[in-house]
Amino acid sequence: MLPGTHLEGVGRYTFEILHRLCASHPEHTFYFFFDRKYDEKYVFAPNVVPVILFPPARHPFIFVFWFEWSVRRALKKIKADVFLSFDAMLSLLSDVKSVLVVHDLAYLHYPGYLPGSALWFYRYFMPRYIQKAEKIVAVSSFTAMDVKSAFGVSDEKISVAWNALPASYEQKTVQTDRPLENPYFIVPGAISERKNTLNILLAFEKLLHTHPSDDIRLVFAGGFMFPLKGEVKKRWTSLQKAGYLVHIDKPDDDRMRQWISHARALIYVSLFEGFGIPILEGMAMEVPVITSNVSSMPEVAGPAALCVNPLQPDAICSAMEAMRNDETRKSLIKLGKEQLKNFDWNRSAEHIYQCLVSVGQNKK
């Protein structure tokens, strides 16, 4: 939760759950640990005490120092009853009991997409974090099964509290001007290999070749997780120079909603996800969704999206072609409205609260 950024993934889950926990339980004090200057909008209740802990932790080796020195000392100083971690990390040396939120185990399935230092960190520390935590909350049933399979976690220790629709999407955007004159597909979220950028580009190139008269565009809305390279960079640059690819770098919530609401379809064909909030964002903006048939995404999409093999550009292209049919689009939009009802932040926040109470009551 950094100043001035569009919340994605872990940040969005953290914000939505904490906002509700603090508002629903004014009898408790919540200490928020930041690693740098924070945005005042995240201190959203009188029972929130913001604390900046040195140093800024944006490297795996600094994570270790931050949790084992800074966080551990802060927990002891405030005499915390329980520590809630939204990024699956904690202090192994602290005697404060903890509840750990796990979003995914992507590092096990796609290790090649992480820098060497990050991969080492997760391989060494994740099993230890999982073992140390008193309770684990997974953001999807898929992630819960993945954790149980990888680490032998018991059913009693792990449970599920789904993601849901960001509050800013709960009401469909009021009519806004089209941000782009041409029809377009939108690909939201951070841009990385795991998000399947190359196969999306290949599918779109085929669509342009098959239906040149559509004069359609491909819009990526998000920041680069890592610099583009190789074949991805080559095709990205080619499409961008030709005017067919548009990149919006880290749009805020209002701008993201505007771009999604006018898209022909939202494309979220990641190779692996612990949940996939953008699927719900597309449904909320009454836009049909194309997503992957792997990991958690079918669980989130239900019958309300076209699920394709993310490794097959032809399959992605066929789904794009299907969005030329207005009846197909209308059917998916209608199903999307019903699918959204399965996900609720208030239910998830209350579930996490019960985990906190259970762990806090059993502390030494």
N, C-alpha and C positions, 0 to 999 in steps of 0.2 A: 504494500500500500504506500507507494511513493507519490510525492506531490505532482499534480498535473498530468497524470497518465490515465489511459483507459484501462480499467481493471479487467484482467483476464485470468482464467483458471483459478489458481490458488488465491490470488488477491481478491477475486470476486467472491469466492466461497468464504474467505476470512471476513470480509466486510459484511456480507449479508447475515452470517451467523452471529457475529459479535454485536452488530446493531440491534438485533432482536434480543440477545441474551441480556445486554445491559439495560434495555428498556423494560423487559419483562421482570427483571430481578433487581430492583433498586436497593434491596436489602444487602446486596453483596458489593464489594469493591473489586473492580477489574483493573489490574495493572497491565498496560500495553507496553511491551518492550520494542522500541525502535532502534535501528542501528545508525540513524542519521537524523537530521532535522526533519520533522514530520509536518504534514499538512493538518492545520487545525480542524478541518472538516472531519477528520477521523477521531477526534475527541468528542464524540457525539452524545455524551450523557454526563451528568454531574458525578456519577459514580465511577468515572474513568480517570485513572491517573497515568498520564504518559511519562515514560522513562526512556531516555536516550542512553544506550549502552555502547561504550567504545570497544573496539574500533568498527568502522563500517565493514560489514561482513559480506563481501561479494566474491570470495574465493574459497574453495573447499578447505584449504589449510587454515584460513582465518575463521571458518565456521567452527572448527574444533576449539580454537582459543575463545571465541565468542560465547559458545555454550558452556564450556568447562570452566571458564574463569568469570566472564562478565555476568552471564545468566545465573550461574550457580550462586555467586555472591549476592546478586540482587534478590534471588528467591529467599535466601537465608535472611537477608536484611529486612524484608517486608513480612517475613514469617508466613509465606504462602501456604495455603491449604492444599492447593492442587495446581499443577502446571498444564496448560492447554496449548498444544503445538499444532499449528495448521500446516506445517511444511514437513512433517514426518521426521523432525529432528528434536533432540533433547539433550540434557546434560546427564551423562552416564555416572558422574561422580556425585550428583545431588541426591539427597535423601527425600526430596519432595516428590510425592507420587504424581503420575502424569497420565494424561489422555492424549493419544497421538492420532491425528487425522492423516490418512494415507490416500493420496489421489491416484497414484498409479505406480507400477513397477516397470516403467519403460526401460530403465537401465538394464534390466535382465533380458528383455526381449530385443532391444535395439541398442546394444552397447556401442556400436560404431558411430552413433550420432552424438556421442558426448566427448568432450575433451578428456585426455588421459587423467588429469587430476580429479575431475568430477567423477569419472568412472571408478577410480580407485576409492574415492571417498564413499560413494554409495555401496560398493561391494564390501568394504570393510565395516562401515558403521551401520548400514541399514539393518542387518540381522541383529546387531546389538541393541539398536533402538527398539526394534519390534519386541525383543525379549524383555527389555527393561520396562516398557510401558505397562501400566495396569489395565488400561482399556485401549482398544484400537477402534477407530471409526473409519470405515471405508465410504467413499462417495458414490459407489455403485455396487450392485451385487457382483458384477464381474470382478471388480477390484478386490472385494472381500474373498472371493474364491481364489483369486490369484495369490493373495497374501497367505491364505491357509495352505495352499498347495506348495508355495515356495518355502515357507518357514514353519509349517506344522502347527499353526496357531489354532487353538481350540475354538469351538463355536461360542463358548461362554465369554471369551475375551474379545471377540470381534463382532461388530454389528454394522449396519448400513444407515447412513443419513444422506439421502440424495442431494445433489445440487438442485436448483430450481431456477425459475426465471428471474433475472435481475429486476429489482424494484422499478427501475426506469423503463422497463419494457412491459409492465403490467397493463398499461393502457396503450392501445395502438397509437402510433404517432399521428398527431393532427396533420391534416393535409399539408405537405411541404412541396416546394418546387423540386422537380427532377434535378439531381446534381449533375446529370450527364444526358445529353440529348439522345445519344444512341442507346439501344437496349443493351443490357449487360448482365453478366453473372458476377456475383460477389463472393470472394473467398476471405472470410474474416479470421483474425487471430494472428499470432506470431508466425513469421515465415521461417521455416526450417525444413530439413530433409524429412523429419518425422511427419510433418504436415503434408508430405507427398507432393511438393511443389512441382517436381519434374513431370510426373504423370498427369497432373492437371494441365500443365503447359502443352504436353503432347496431345492430350485429348482435345484441347481448344484449337490447336493447329489443325487437327483433322476436321473439326467442325467448320473452321473457316474455309478449308478446301472443299468440303461437301456442300456448304450452304453460303457461298460468298455474298449472295444478295441480302442476307440478314444484316450485314454490316454491324455485327455485334462486338462488344468489348468484354474484356476480362479484368475485373477490379480486385486487387489484393489490398485489404484494409488491415494493416498491422505492421509492427516493426520487424526488422531482421534480427533473428536470434543469433545467427552467425553470418558472416559475409558469404554471398553467393560465390560458387566456384564451379569449374568444369562445365558439363553439359547444361546444368540448370542456368548458370550465368549466361551461356551462349544463347539459349533459346529465350530467356527473359529479355536480354538486351535486344535481340532481333525483333521480338513482338513489340517491345516498348518503342523502339525507333520507328517501327511501321505505324505506330499510333493505335495498336490494338490492345495494349496492356496499360492499365492505369494503376499507379501505386499511391495509396494514402497512408502516410507514415503515422502510426499511433493516433488515430482519431479519437476525440473525446466521445462520450456516450451519445450526445445529441447528434453529432455528425454521423456516427456509426448507424444510429437508428434511421436517419434520413437515407443513407446509402442502401441499407438493407431493404427498406420499405418499397423502394422503386426498382429493385432488381427483378430480373426474370426468374431467377432462382438463387438460392444460397448453396454454395458448394463447400462441403466439409468432409472430404474423403481422406482423412488422416490415416496413417498406417497403424496408429495405436493411440487410444485415449482411455483415461480412467473414467471419464464421463462424456463431456462434449456439450457445454452450455450453448455454443452458437447454434446448435440444432434447435434448441428451444427459442432462441432469439428470432430465428427465421420464422418459426411457427407463430410467434407472437406478433410479428410484423405482417402476418398474412402473406407470406412468401413461401412457395414450395421449396423443399429441401432435398438435396442429393447428398447422401452420406455413405460411409463404408459399412460393409457387412461383417466387420471384425471387431474384436474386443468389446467395449461397452456400448458402441454406437447403435447397434440394433436394439439394445435394451432401452435406450433413451428415445429412439425414433419410433419404436413400435410399428404400427401399420401406416404411419403418417409421413413417410419419406420413401424415396427410391434408394434402396441400399444396393451398392455395387461392390465388386471386387476392386479395391484400391490399387492393386498391382497391374490392372488391365486398362490402359488408356482407352481402348476401344469400348469397354463397358462404361467408362465415365462419359465418353463422347455420346454413346447411345442414350444415356440418361439426359444429357444436355439436349439432344435432339427431341426427346420426349417432351421437353418443356416448350416446344413450339406448338403443342396442342393445348388449347385453352381449357378443354374439359379435364384433361389430366391435371393441369395446374389447379383448377377449382376443387377437384376431388381431394387432392393432397392438402390444400389449405383448410378444407372443412374437417378432415381427419386430424389435422394439426391442432385445431382448437380443442378437440376432445382429449388429445394426448397430453396437452399442457396441464390438464386437471390432475394428473398423477403426481405432480411435483410441487411441493409446498415448503418454503423456507421456514415457516413457523413450526411445522412438524419436525423438520430436521434440527432446528435450534432447540426445541424441547427435548428431543432425543439426546442431543449432546449435553444438555443441562443435567439430565438424569444420570448420564455417565459421570459427570463432574461430581454430583452429589454422592453417588455411590463410592467413588474413589476417595473423595474428601472425608466421608464419614468413617472410612476404614483406615485412615492414616494413623501412624503410631502416635 
